[in-house]
């Protein structure tokens, strides 16, 4: 293999790693958002029960 082939393969591998990292970050943000919504709903229910 020549140097240019190795360079191209390295660039493709780096791009794949970067894209997979972005996918994990977006998935984590979705889970965090869902947890925040659940916590907010639970807090609202607690306030409602306390008011009754």
mmCIF entry with sequence, helices, sheets and N, C-alpha, C, O atoms, coordinates in Angstrom:
data_MODEL
# 
_entry.id   MODEL 
# 
_entity.id                         1 
_entity.type                       polymer 
_entity.pdbx_number_of_molecules   1 
# 
_entity_poly.entity_id                      1 
_entity_poly.type                           'polypeptide(L)' 
_entity_poly.nstd_linkage                   no 
_entity_poly.nstd_monomer                   no 
_entity_poly.pdbx_seq_one_letter_code       
;(UNK)(UNK)(UNK)(UNK)(UNK)(UNK)(UNK)(UNK)(UNK)(UNK)(UNK)(UNK)(UNK)(UNK)(UNK)(UNK)
(UNK)(UNK)(UNK)(UNK)(UNK)(UNK)(UNK)(UNK)(UNK)(UNK)(UNK)(UNK)(UNK)(UNK)(UNK)(UNK)
(UNK)(UNK)(UNK)(UNK)(UNK)(UNK)(UNK)(UNK)(UNK)(UNK)(UNK)(UNK)(UNK)(UNK)(UNK)(UNK)
(UNK)(UNK)(UNK)(UNK)
;
_entity_poly.pdbx_seq_one_letter_code_can   XXXXXXXXXXXXXXXXXXXXXXXXXXXXXXXXXXXXXXXXXXXXXXXXXXXX 
_entity_poly.pdbx_strand_id                 A 
# 
loop_
_entity_poly_seq.entity_id 
_entity_poly_seq.num 
_entity_poly_seq.mon_id 
_entity_poly_seq.hetero 
1 1  UNK n 
1 2  UNK n 
1 3  UNK n 
1 4  UNK n 
1 5  UNK n 
1 6  UNK n 
1 7  UNK n 
1 8  UNK n 
1 9  UNK n 
1 10 UNK n 
1 11 UNK n 
1 12 UNK n 
1 13 UNK n 
1 14 UNK n 
1 15 UNK n 
1 16 UNK n 
1 17 UNK n 
1 18 UNK n 
1 19 UNK n 
1 20 UNK n 
1 21 UNK n 
1 22 UNK n 
1 23 UNK n 
1 24 UNK n 
1 25 UNK n 
1 26 UNK n 
1 27 UNK n 
1 28 UNK n 
1 29 UNK n 
1 30 UNK n 
1 31 UNK n 
1 32 UNK n 
1 33 UNK n 
1 34 UNK n 
1 35 UNK n 
1 36 UNK n 
1 37 UNK n 
1 38 UNK n 
1 39 UNK n 
1 40 UNK n 
1 41 UNK n 
1 42 UNK n 
1 43 UNK n 
1 44 UNK n 
1 45 UNK n 
1 46 UNK n 
1 47 UNK n 
1 48 UNK n 
1 49 UNK n 
1 50 UNK n 
1 51 UNK n 
1 52 UNK n 
# 
_struct_asym.id          A 
_struct_asym.entity_id   1 
# 
_struct_conf.conf_type_id            HELX_P 
_struct_conf.id                      HELX_P1 
_struct_conf.pdbx_PDB_helix_id       AA1 
_struct_conf.beg_label_comp_id       UNK 
_struct_conf.beg_label_asym_id       A 
_struct_conf.beg_label_seq_id        3 
_struct_conf.pdbx_beg_PDB_ins_code   ? 
_struct_conf.end_label_comp_id       UNK 
_struct_conf.end_label_asym_id       A 
_struct_conf.end_label_seq_id        51 
_struct_conf.pdbx_end_PDB_ins_code   ? 
_struct_conf.beg_auth_comp_id        UNK 
_struct_conf.beg_auth_asym_id        A 
_struct_conf.beg_auth_seq_id         3 
_struct_conf.end_auth_comp_id        UNK 
_struct_conf.end_auth_asym_id        A 
_struct_conf.end_auth_seq_id         51 
_struct_conf.pdbx_PDB_helix_class    1 
_struct_conf.details                 ? 
_struct_conf.pdbx_PDB_helix_length   49 
# 
_struct_conf_type.id          HELX_P 
_struct_conf_type.criteria    ? 
_struct_conf_type.reference   ? 
# 
loop_
_atom_site.group_PDB 
_atom_site.id 
_atom_site.type_symbol 
_atom_site.label_atom_id 
_atom_site.label_alt_id 
_atom_site.label_comp_id 
_atom_site.label_asym_id 
_atom_site.label_entity_id 
_atom_site.label_seq_id 
_atom_site.pdbx_PDB_ins_code 
_atom_site.Cartn_x 
_atom_site.Cartn_y 
_atom_site.Cartn_z 
_atom_site.occupancy 
_atom_site.B_iso_or_equiv 
_atom_site.pdbx_formal_charge 
_atom_site.auth_seq_id 
_atom_site.auth_comp_id 
_atom_site.auth_asym_id 
_atom_site.auth_atom_id 
_atom_site.pdbx_PDB_model_num 
ATOM 1   N N  . UNK A 1 1  ? 0.841   -1.185 0.000  1.00 0.00 ? 1  UNK A N  1 
ATOM 2   C CA . UNK A 1 1  ? 0.000   0.000  0.000  1.00 0.00 ? 1  UNK A CA 1 
ATOM 3   C C  . UNK A 1 1  ? 0.882   1.244  0.000  1.00 0.00 ? 1  UNK A C  1 
ATOM 4   O O  . UNK A 1 1  ? 1.952   1.293  0.608  1.00 0.00 ? 1  UNK A O  1 
ATOM 5   N N  . UNK A 1 2  ? 0.393   2.209  -0.689 1.00 0.00 ? 2  UNK A N  1 
ATOM 6   C CA . UNK A 1 2  ? 1.139   3.459  -0.725 1.00 0.00 ? 2  UNK A CA 1 
ATOM 7   C C  . UNK A 1 2  ? 0.673   4.371  0.402  1.00 0.00 ? 2  UNK A C  1 
ATOM 8   O O  . UNK A 1 2  ? -0.315  4.092  1.082  1.00 0.00 ? 2  UNK A O  1 
ATOM 9   N N  . UNK A 1 3  ? 1.394   5.448  0.583  1.00 0.00 ? 3  UNK A N  1 
ATOM 10  C CA . UNK A 1 3  ? 1.059   6.401  1.633  1.00 0.00 ? 3  UNK A CA 1 
ATOM 11  C C  . UNK A 1 3  ? -0.301  7.029  1.425  1.00 0.00 ? 3  UNK A C  1 
ATOM 12  O O  . UNK A 1 3  ? -1.007  7.315  2.392  1.00 0.00 ? 3  UNK A O  1 
ATOM 13  N N  . UNK A 1 4  ? -0.684  7.251  0.162  1.00 0.00 ? 4  UNK A N  1 
ATOM 14  C CA . UNK A 1 4  ? -1.982  7.895  -0.081 1.00 0.00 ? 4  UNK A CA 1 
ATOM 15  C C  . UNK A 1 4  ? -3.138  6.967  0.289  1.00 0.00 ? 4  UNK A C  1 
ATOM 16  O O  . UNK A 1 4  ? -4.173  7.422  0.775  1.00 0.00 ? 4  UNK A O  1 
ATOM 17  N N  . UNK A 1 5  ? -2.959  5.665  0.058  1.00 0.00 ? 5  UNK A N  1 
ATOM 18  C CA . UNK A 1 5  ? -4.003  4.724  0.441  1.00 0.00 ? 5  UNK A CA 1 
ATOM 19  C C  . UNK A 1 5  ? -4.167  4.688  1.962  1.00 0.00 ? 5  UNK A C  1 
ATOM 20  O O  . UNK A 1 5  ? -5.287  4.673  2.472  1.00 0.00 ? 5  UNK A O  1 
ATOM 21  N N  . UNK A 1 6  ? -3.060  4.674  2.666  1.00 0.00 ? 6  UNK A N  1 
ATOM 22  C CA . UNK A 1 6  ? -3.122  4.665  4.126  1.00 0.00 ? 6  UNK A CA 1 
ATOM 23  C C  . UNK A 1 6  ? -3.749  5.953  4.654  1.00 0.00 ? 6  UNK A C  1 
ATOM 24  O O  . UNK A 1 6  ? -4.491  5.932  5.637  1.00 0.00 ? 6  UNK A O  1 
ATOM 25  N N  . UNK A 1 7  ? -3.453  7.054  4.010  1.00 0.00 ? 7  UNK A N  1 
ATOM 26  C CA . UNK A 1 7  ? -4.038  8.330  4.419  1.00 0.00 ? 7  UNK A CA 1 
ATOM 27  C C  . UNK A 1 7  ? -5.543  8.317  4.230  1.00 0.00 ? 7  UNK A C  1 
ATOM 28  O O  . UNK A 1 7  ? -6.288  8.747  5.111  1.00 0.00 ? 7  UNK A O  1 
ATOM 29  N N  . UNK A 1 8  ? -5.993  7.824  3.083  1.00 0.00 ? 8  UNK A N  1 
ATOM 30  C CA . UNK A 1 8  ? -7.431  7.764  2.808  1.00 0.00 ? 8  UNK A CA 1 
ATOM 31  C C  . UNK A 1 8  ? -8.143  6.845  3.798  1.00 0.00 ? 8  UNK A C  1 
ATOM 32  O O  . UNK A 1 8  ? -9.219  7.179  4.293  1.00 0.00 ? 8  UNK A O  1 
ATOM 33  N N  . UNK A 1 9  ? -7.547  5.692  4.088  1.00 0.00 ? 9  UNK A N  1 
ATOM 34  C CA . UNK A 1 9  ? -8.147  4.756  5.036  1.00 0.00 ? 9  UNK A CA 1 
ATOM 35  C C  . UNK A 1 9  ? -8.198  5.382  6.429  1.00 0.00 ? 9  UNK A C  1 
ATOM 36  O O  . UNK A 1 9  ? -9.187  5.224  7.145  1.00 0.00 ? 9  UNK A O  1 
ATOM 37  N N  . UNK A 1 10 ? -7.143  6.089  6.812  1.00 0.00 ? 10 UNK A N  1 
ATOM 38  C CA . UNK A 1 10 ? -7.112  6.753  8.120  1.00 0.00 ? 10 UNK A CA 1 
ATOM 39  C C  . UNK A 1 10 ? -8.185  7.821  8.225  1.00 0.00 ? 10 UNK A C  1 
ATOM 40  O O  . UNK A 1 10 ? -8.819  7.960  9.271  1.00 0.00 ? 10 UNK A O  1 
ATOM 41  N N  . UNK A 1 11 ? -8.398  8.575  7.158  1.00 0.00 ? 11 UNK A N  1 
ATOM 42  C CA . UNK A 1 11 ? -9.424  9.616  7.155  1.00 0.00 ? 11 UNK A CA 1 
ATOM 43  C C  . UNK A 1 11 ? -10.811 9.000  7.292  1.00 0.00 ? 11 UNK A C  1 
ATOM 44  O O  . UNK A 1 11 ? -11.640 9.506  8.048  1.00 0.00 ? 11 UNK A O  1 
ATOM 45  N N  . UNK A 1 12 ? -11.068 7.928  6.579  1.00 0.00 ? 12 UNK A N  1 
ATOM 46  C CA . UNK A 1 12 ? -12.374 7.258  6.660  1.00 0.00 ? 12 UNK A CA 1 
ATOM 47  C C  . UNK A 1 12 ? -12.600 6.704  8.062  1.00 0.00 ? 12 UNK A C  1 
ATOM 48  O O  . UNK A 1 12 ? -13.690 6.851  8.615  1.00 0.00 ? 12 UNK A O  1 
ATOM 49  N N  . UNK A 1 13 ? -11.588 6.072  8.639  1.00 0.00 ? 13 UNK A N  1 
ATOM 50  C CA . UNK A 1 13 ? -11.729 5.532  9.995  1.00 0.00 ? 13 UNK A CA 1 
ATOM 51  C C  . UNK A 1 13 ? -11.957 6.646  11.014 1.00 0.00 ? 13 UNK A C  1 
ATOM 52  O O  . UNK A 1 13 ? -12.776 6.495  11.920 1.00 0.00 ? 13 UNK A O  1 
ATOM 53  N N  . UNK A 1 14 ? -11.249 7.751  10.876 1.00 0.00 ? 14 UNK A N  1 
ATOM 54  C CA . UNK A 1 14 ? -11.437 8.881  11.787 1.00 0.00 ? 14 UNK A CA 1 
ATOM 55  C C  . UNK A 1 14 ? -12.852 9.441  11.666 1.00 0.00 ? 14 UNK A C  1 
ATOM 56  O O  . UNK A 1 14 ? -13.469 9.795  12.670 1.00 0.00 ? 14 UNK A O  1 
ATOM 57  N N  . UNK A 1 15 ? -13.363 9.520  10.448 1.00 0.00 ? 15 UNK A N  1 
ATOM 58  C CA . UNK A 1 15 ? -14.723 10.025 10.240 1.00 0.00 ? 15 UNK A CA 1 
ATOM 59  C C  . UNK A 1 15 ? -15.745 9.087  10.879 1.00 0.00 ? 15 UNK A C  1 
ATOM 60  O O  . UNK A 1 15 ? -16.714 9.547  11.482 1.00 0.00 ? 15 UNK A O  1 
ATOM 61  N N  . UNK A 1 16 ? -15.538 7.788  10.753 1.00 0.00 ? 16 UNK A N  1 
ATOM 62  C CA . UNK A 1 16 ? -16.460 6.826  11.363 1.00 0.00 ? 16 UNK A CA 1 
ATOM 63  C C  . UNK A 1 16 ? -16.450 6.927  12.878 1.00 0.00 ? 16 UNK A C  1 
ATOM 64  O O  . UNK A 1 16 ? -17.502 6.856  13.513 1.00 0.00 ? 16 UNK A O  1 
ATOM 65  N N  . UNK A 1 17 ? -15.283 7.090  13.457 1.00 0.00 ? 17 UNK A N  1 
ATOM 66  C CA . UNK A 1 17 ? -15.191 7.239  14.914 1.00 0.00 ? 17 UNK A CA 1 
ATOM 67  C C  . UNK A 1 17 ? -15.903 8.510  15.361 1.00 0.00 ? 17 UNK A C  1 
ATOM 68  O O  . UNK A 1 17 ? -16.638 8.503  16.348 1.00 0.00 ? 17 UNK A O  1 
ATOM 69  N N  . UNK A 1 18 ? -15.682 9.603  14.629 1.00 0.00 ? 18 UNK A N  1 
ATOM 70  C CA . UNK A 1 18 ? -16.321 10.878 14.984 1.00 0.00 ? 18 UNK A CA 1 
ATOM 71  C C  . UNK A 1 18 ? -17.833 10.776 14.885 1.00 0.00 ? 18 UNK A C  1 
ATOM 72  O O  . UNK A 1 18 ? -18.542 11.279 15.756 1.00 0.00 ? 18 UNK A O  1 
ATOM 73  N N  . UNK A 1 19 ? -18.336 10.136 13.841 1.00 0.00 ? 19 UNK A N  1 
ATOM 74  C CA . UNK A 1 19 ? -19.782 9.996  13.676 1.00 0.00 ? 19 UNK A CA 1 
ATOM 75  C C  . UNK A 1 19 ? -20.390 9.111  14.753 1.00 0.00 ? 19 UNK A C  1 
ATOM 76  O O  . UNK A 1 19 ? -21.494 9.386  15.224 1.00 0.00 ? 19 UNK A O  1 
ATOM 77  N N  . UNK A 1 20 ? -19.696 8.062  15.148 1.00 0.00 ? 20 UNK A N  1 
ATOM 78  C CA . UNK A 1 20 ? -20.239 7.200  16.198 1.00 0.00 ? 20 UNK A CA 1 
ATOM 79  C C  . UNK A 1 20 ? -20.255 7.940  17.531 1.00 0.00 ? 20 UNK A C  1 
ATOM 80  O O  . UNK A 1 20 ? -21.168 7.747  18.334 1.00 0.00 ? 20 UNK A O  1 
ATOM 81  N N  . UNK A 1 21 ? -19.267 8.774  17.772 1.00 0.00 ? 21 UNK A N  1 
ATOM 82  C CA . UNK A 1 21 ? -19.248 9.566  19.004 1.00 0.00 ? 21 UNK A CA 1 
ATOM 83  C C  . UNK A 1 21 ? -20.421 10.550 19.021 1.00 0.00 ? 21 UNK A C  1 
ATOM 84  O O  . UNK A 1 21 ? -21.046 10.756 20.061 1.00 0.00 ? 21 UNK A O  1 
ATOM 85  N N  . UNK A 1 22 ? -20.714 11.149 17.880 1.00 0.00 ? 22 UNK A N  1 
ATOM 86  C CA . UNK A 1 22 ? -21.855 12.074 17.798 1.00 0.00 ? 22 UNK A CA 1 
ATOM 87  C C  . UNK A 1 22 ? -23.162 11.338 18.065 1.00 0.00 ? 22 UNK A C  1 
ATOM 88  O O  . UNK A 1 22 ? -24.040 11.854 18.757 1.00 0.00 ? 22 UNK A O  1 
ATOM 89  N N  . UNK A 1 23 ? -23.289 10.143 17.520 1.00 0.00 ? 23 UNK A N  1 
ATOM 90  C CA . UNK A 1 23 ? -24.498 9.352  17.736 1.00 0.00 ? 23 UNK A CA 1 
ATOM 91  C C  . UNK A 1 23 ? -24.693 9.024  19.199 1.00 0.00 ? 23 UNK A C  1 
ATOM 92  O O  . UNK A 1 23 ? -25.814 9.078  19.704 1.00 0.00 ? 23 UNK A O  1 
ATOM 93  N N  . UNK A 1 24 ? -23.605 8.682  19.894 1.00 0.00 ? 24 UNK A N  1 
ATOM 94  C CA . UNK A 1 24 ? -23.706 8.383  21.328 1.00 0.00 ? 24 UNK A CA 1 
ATOM 95  C C  . UNK A 1 24 ? -24.086 9.626  22.120 1.00 0.00 ? 24 UNK A C  1 
ATOM 96  O O  . UNK A 1 24 ? -24.864 9.544  23.071 1.00 0.00 ? 24 UNK A O  1 
ATOM 97  N N  . UNK A 1 25 ? -23.547 10.765 21.737 1.00 0.00 ? 25 UNK A N  1 
ATOM 98  C CA . UNK A 1 25 ? -23.856 12.010 22.440 1.00 0.00 ? 25 UNK A CA 1 
ATOM 99  C C  . UNK A 1 25 ? -25.325 12.373 22.264 1.00 0.00 ? 25 UNK A C  1 
ATOM 100 O O  . UNK A 1 25 ? -25.989 12.756 23.228 1.00 0.00 ? 25 UNK A O  1 
ATOM 101 N N  . UNK A 1 26 ? -25.831 12.258 21.057 1.00 0.00 ? 26 UNK A N  1 
ATOM 102 C CA . UNK A 1 26 ? -27.231 12.591 20.786 1.00 0.00 ? 26 UNK A CA 1 
ATOM 103 C C  . UNK A 1 26 ? -28.152 11.627 21.536 1.00 0.00 ? 26 UNK A C  1 
ATOM 104 O O  . UNK A 1 26 ? -29.176 12.035 22.084 1.00 0.00 ? 26 UNK A O  1 
ATOM 105 N N  . UNK A 1 27 ? -27.784 10.365 21.554 1.00 0.00 ? 27 UNK A N  1 
ATOM 106 C CA . UNK A 1 27 ? -28.595 9.375  22.284 1.00 0.00 ? 27 UNK A CA 1 
ATOM 107 C C  . UNK A 1 27 ? -28.599 9.699  23.772 1.00 0.00 ? 27 UNK A C  1 
ATOM 108 O O  . UNK A 1 27 ? -29.641 9.607  24.421 1.00 0.00 ? 27 UNK A O  1 
ATOM 109 N N  . UNK A 1 28 ? -27.458 10.072 24.315 1.00 0.00 ? 28 UNK A N  1 
ATOM 110 C CA . UNK A 1 28 ? -27.369 10.436 25.727 1.00 0.00 ? 28 UNK A CA 1 
ATOM 111 C C  . UNK A 1 28 ? -28.184 11.674 26.045 1.00 0.00 ? 28 UNK A C  1 
ATOM 112 O O  . UNK A 1 28 ? -28.825 11.746 27.093 1.00 0.00 ? 28 UNK A O  1 
ATOM 113 N N  . UNK A 1 29 ? -28.164 12.650 25.147 1.00 0.00 ? 29 UNK A N  1 
ATOM 114 C CA . UNK A 1 29 ? -28.957 13.857 25.362 1.00 0.00 ? 29 UNK A CA 1 
ATOM 115 C C  . UNK A 1 29 ? -30.450 13.523 25.377 1.00 0.00 ? 29 UNK A C  1 
ATOM 116 O O  . UNK A 1 29 ? -31.210 14.092 26.161 1.00 0.00 ? 29 UNK A O  1 
ATOM 117 N N  . UNK A 1 30 ? -30.860 12.612 24.523 1.00 0.00 ? 30 UNK A N  1 
ATOM 118 C CA . UNK A 1 30 ? -32.266 12.193 24.493 1.00 0.00 ? 30 UNK A CA 1 
ATOM 119 C C  . UNK A 1 30 ? -32.671 11.539 25.809 1.00 0.00 ? 30 UNK A C  1 
ATOM 120 O O  . UNK A 1 30 ? -33.758 11.795 26.327 1.00 0.00 ? 30 UNK A O  1 
ATOM 121 N N  . UNK A 1 31 ? -31.798 10.698 26.344 1.00 0.00 ? 31 UNK A N  1 
ATOM 122 C CA . UNK A 1 31 ? -32.095 10.050 27.628 1.00 0.00 ? 31 UNK A CA 1 
ATOM 123 C C  . UNK A 1 31 ? -32.156 11.080 28.751 1.00 0.00 ? 31 UNK A C  1 
ATOM 124 O O  . UNK A 1 31 ? -33.034 11.015 29.612 1.00 0.00 ? 31 UNK A O  1 
ATOM 125 N N  . UNK A 1 32 ? -31.219 12.033 28.742 1.00 0.00 ? 32 UNK A N  1 
ATOM 126 C CA . UNK A 1 32 ? -31.212 13.075 29.769 1.00 0.00 ? 32 UNK A CA 1 
ATOM 127 C C  . UNK A 1 32 ? -32.483 13.911 29.703 1.00 0.00 ? 32 UNK A C  1 
ATOM 128 O O  . UNK A 1 32 ? -33.060 14.251 30.736 1.00 0.00 ? 32 UNK A O  1 
ATOM 129 N N  . UNK A 1 33 ? -32.916 14.239 28.502 1.00 0.00 ? 33 UNK A N  1 
ATOM 130 C CA . UNK A 1 33 ? -34.140 15.026 28.330 1.00 0.00 ? 33 UNK A CA 1 
ATOM 131 C C  . UNK A 1 33 ? -35.345 14.251 28.841 1.00 0.00 ? 33 UNK A C  1 
ATOM 132 O O  . UNK A 1 33 ? -36.206 14.812 29.519 1.00 0.00 ? 33 UNK A O  1 
ATOM 133 N N  . UNK A 1 34 ? -35.408 12.974 28.521 1.00 0.00 ? 34 UNK A N  1 
ATOM 134 C CA . UNK A 1 34 ? -36.519 12.141 28.980 1.00 0.00 ? 34 UNK A CA 1 
ATOM 135 C C  . UNK A 1 34 ? -36.531 12.056 30.505 1.00 0.00 ? 34 UNK A C  1 
ATOM 136 O O  . UNK A 1 34 ? -37.594 12.108 31.124 1.00 0.00 ? 34 UNK A O  1 
ATOM 137 N N  . UNK A 1 35 ? -35.356 11.927 31.108 1.00 0.00 ? 35 UNK A N  1 
ATOM 138 C CA . UNK A 1 35 ? -35.279 11.881 32.574 1.00 0.00 ? 35 UNK A CA 1 
ATOM 139 C C  . UNK A 1 35 ? -35.725 13.204 33.186 1.00 0.00 ? 35 UNK A C  1 
ATOM 140 O O  . UNK A 1 35 ? -36.397 13.211 34.218 1.00 0.00 ? 35 UNK A O  1 
ATOM 141 N N  . UNK A 1 36 ? -35.364 14.313 32.568 1.00 0.00 ? 36 UNK A N  1 
ATOM 142 C CA . UNK A 1 36 ? -35.775 15.624 33.077 1.00 0.00 ? 36 UNK A CA 1 
ATOM 143 C C  . UNK A 1 36 ? -37.292 15.788 33.001 1.00 0.00 ? 36 UNK A C  1 
ATOM 144 O O  . UNK A 1 36 ? -37.907 16.334 33.917 1.00 0.00 ? 36 UNK A O  1 
ATOM 145 N N  . UNK A 1 37 ? -37.888 15.319 31.919 1.00 0.00 ? 37 UNK A N  1 
ATOM 146 C CA . UNK A 1 37 ? -39.345 15.391 31.776 1.00 0.00 ? 37 UNK A CA 1 
ATOM 147 C C  . UNK A 1 37 ? -40.014 14.535 32.840 1.00 0.00 ? 37 UNK A C  1 
ATOM 148 O O  . UNK A 1 37 ? -40.989 14.960 33.459 1.00 0.00 ? 37 UNK A O  1 
ATOM 149 N N  . UNK A 1 38 ? -39.495 13.330 33.054 1.00 0.00 ? 38 UNK A N  1 
ATOM 150 C CA . UNK A 1 38 ? -40.062 12.448 34.076 1.00 0.00 ? 38 UNK A CA 1 
ATOM 151 C C  . UNK A 1 38 ? -39.965 13.078 35.462 1.00 0.00 ? 38 UNK A C  1 
ATOM 152 O O  . UNK A 1 38 ? -40.917 13.022 36.241 1.00 0.00 ? 38 UNK A O  1 
ATOM 153 N N  . UNK A 1 39 ? -38.818 13.675 35.767 1.00 0.00 ? 39 UNK A N  1 
ATOM 154 C CA . UNK A 1 39 ? -38.631 14.303 37.080 1.00 0.00 ? 39 UNK A CA 1 
ATOM 155 C C  . UNK A 1 39 ? -39.588 15.483 37.252 1.00 0.00 ? 39 UNK A C  1 
ATOM 156 O O  . UNK A 1 39 ? -40.143 15.683 38.332 1.00 0.00 ? 39 UNK A O  1 
ATOM 157 N N  . UNK A 1 40 ? -39.779 16.257 36.195 1.00 0.00 ? 40 UNK A N  1 
ATOM 158 C CA . UNK A 1 40 ? -40.689 17.397 36.259 1.00 0.00 ? 40 UNK A CA 1 
ATOM 159 C C  . UNK A 1 40 ? -42.125 16.924 36.486 1.00 0.00 ? 40 UNK A C  1 
ATOM 160 O O  . UNK A 1 40 ? -42.858 17.518 37.277 1.00 0.00 ? 40 UNK A O  1 
ATOM 161 N N  . UNK A 1 41 ? -42.522 15.874 35.804 1.00 0.00 ? 41 UNK A N  1 
ATOM 162 C CA . UNK A 1 41 ? -43.864 15.331 35.983 1.00 0.00 ? 41 UNK A CA 1 
ATOM 163 C C  . UNK A 1 41 ? -44.049 14.782 37.398 1.00 0.00 ? 41 UNK A C  1 
ATOM 164 O O  . UNK A 1 41 ? -45.100 14.975 38.008 1.00 0.00 ? 41 UNK A O  1 
ATOM 165 N N  . UNK A 1 42 ? -43.031 14.102 37.917 1.00 0.00 ? 42 UNK A N  1 
ATOM 166 C CA . UNK A 1 42 ? -43.113 13.581 39.278 1.00 0.00 ? 42 UNK A CA 1 
ATOM 167 C C  . UNK A 1 42 ? -43.234 14.721 40.295 1.00 0.00 ? 42 UNK A C  1 
ATOM 168 O O  . UNK A 1 42 ? -43.997 14.629 41.257 1.00 0.00 ? 42 UNK A O  1 
ATOM 169 N N  . UNK A 1 43 ? -42.483 15.778 40.073 1.00 0.00 ? 43 UNK A N  1 
ATOM 170 C CA . UNK A 1 43 ? -42.556 16.937 40.974 1.00 0.00 ? 43 UNK A CA 1 
ATOM 171 C C  . UNK A 1 43 ? -43.942 17.561 40.914 1.00 0.00 ? 43 UNK A C  1 
ATOM 172 O O  . UNK A 1 43 ? -44.495 17.954 41.941 1.00 0.00 ? 43 UNK A O  1 
ATOM 173 N N  . UNK A 1 44 ? -44.499 17.652 39.721 1.00 0.00 ? 44 UNK A N  1 
ATOM 174 C CA . UNK A 1 44 ? -45.850 18.202 39.576 1.00 0.00 ? 44 UNK A CA 1 
ATOM 175 C C  . UNK A 1 44 ? -46.877 17.359 40.301 1.00 0.00 ? 44 UNK A C  1 
ATOM 176 O O  . UNK A 1 44 ? -47.792 17.897 40.926 1.00 0.00 ? 44 UNK A O  1 
ATOM 177 N N  . UNK A 1 45 ? -46.740 16.051 40.229 1.00 0.00 ? 45 UNK A N  1 
ATOM 178 C CA . UNK A 1 45 ? -47.661 15.162 40.933 1.00 0.00 ? 45 UNK A CA 1 
ATOM 179 C C  . UNK A 1 45 ? -47.518 15.325 42.444 1.00 0.00 ? 45 UNK A C  1 
ATOM 180 O O  . UNK A 1 45 ? -48.510 15.301 43.172 1.00 0.00 ? 45 UNK A O  1 
ATOM 181 N N  . UNK A 1 46 ? -46.291 15.488 42.908 1.00 0.00 ? 46 UNK A N  1 
ATOM 182 C CA . UNK A 1 46 ? -46.066 15.667 44.346 1.00 0.00 ? 46 UNK A CA 1 
ATOM 183 C C  . UNK A 1 46 ? -46.705 16.964 44.833 1.00 0.00 ? 46 UNK A C  1 
ATOM 184 O O  . UNK A 1 46 ? -47.308 16.995 45.907 1.00 0.00 ? 46 UNK A O  1 
ATOM 185 N N  . UNK A 1 47 ? -46.577 18.024 44.056 1.00 0.00 ? 47 UNK A N  1 
ATOM 186 C CA . UNK A 1 47 ? -47.186 19.298 44.427 1.00 0.00 ? 47 UNK A CA 1 
ATOM 187 C C  . UNK A 1 47 ? -48.700 19.181 44.431 1.00 0.00 ? 47 UNK A C  1 
ATOM 188 O O  . UNK A 1 47 ? -49.372 19.722 45.309 1.00 0.00 ? 47 UNK A O  1 
ATOM 189 N N  . UNK A 1 48 ? -49.233 18.470 43.443 1.00 0.00 ? 48 UNK A N  1 
ATOM 190 C CA . UNK A 1 48 ? -50.687 18.300 43.362 1.00 0.00 ? 48 UNK A CA 1 
ATOM 191 C C  . UNK A 1 48 ? -51.208 17.529 44.572 1.00 0.00 ? 48 UNK A C  1 
ATOM 192 O O  . UNK A 1 48 ? -52.240 17.875 45.147 1.00 0.00 ? 48 UNK A O  1 
ATOM 193 N N  . UNK A 1 49 ? -50.468 16.462 44.954 1.00 0.00 ? 49 UNK A N  1 
ATOM 194 C CA . UNK A 1 49 ? -50.898 15.675 46.127 1.00 0.00 ? 49 UNK A CA 1 
ATOM 195 C C  . UNK A 1 49 ? -50.804 16.512 47.398 1.00 0.00 ? 49 UNK A C  1 
ATOM 196 O O  . UNK A 1 49 ? -51.654 16.390 48.279 1.00 0.00 ? 49 UNK A O  1 
ATOM 197 N N  . UNK A 1 50 ? -49.796 17.349 47.504 1.00 0.00 ? 50 UNK A N  1 
ATOM 198 C CA . UNK A 1 50 ? -49.628 18.186 48.697 1.00 0.00 ? 50 UNK A CA 1 
ATOM 199 C C  . UNK A 1 50 ? -50.725 19.236 48.776 1.00 0.00 ? 50 UNK A C  1 
ATOM 200 O O  . UNK A 1 50 ? -51.142 19.618 49.869 1.00 0.00 ? 50 UNK A O  1 
ATOM 201 N N  . UNK A 1 51 ? -51.194 19.705 47.624 1.00 0.00 ? 51 UNK A N  1 
ATOM 202 C CA . UNK A 1 51 ? -52.234 20.733 47.602 1.00 0.00 ? 51 UNK A CA 1 
ATOM 203 C C  . UNK A 1 51 ? -53.600 20.169 47.963 1.00 0.00 ? 51 UNK A C  1 
ATOM 204 O O  . UNK A 1 51 ? -54.477 20.891 48.437 1.00 0.00 ? 51 UNK A O  1 
ATOM 205 N N  . UNK A 1 52 ? -53.769 18.887 47.737 1.00 0.00 ? 52 UNK A N  1 
ATOM 206 C CA . UNK A 1 52 ? -55.072 18.260 48.052 1.00 0.00 ? 52 UNK A CA 1 
ATOM 207 C C  . UNK A 1 52 ? -55.066 17.878 49.457 1.00 0.00 ? 52 UNK A C  1 
ATOM 208 O O  . UNK A 1 52 ? -56.052 17.334 49.953 1.00 0.00 ? 52 UNK A O  1 
# 
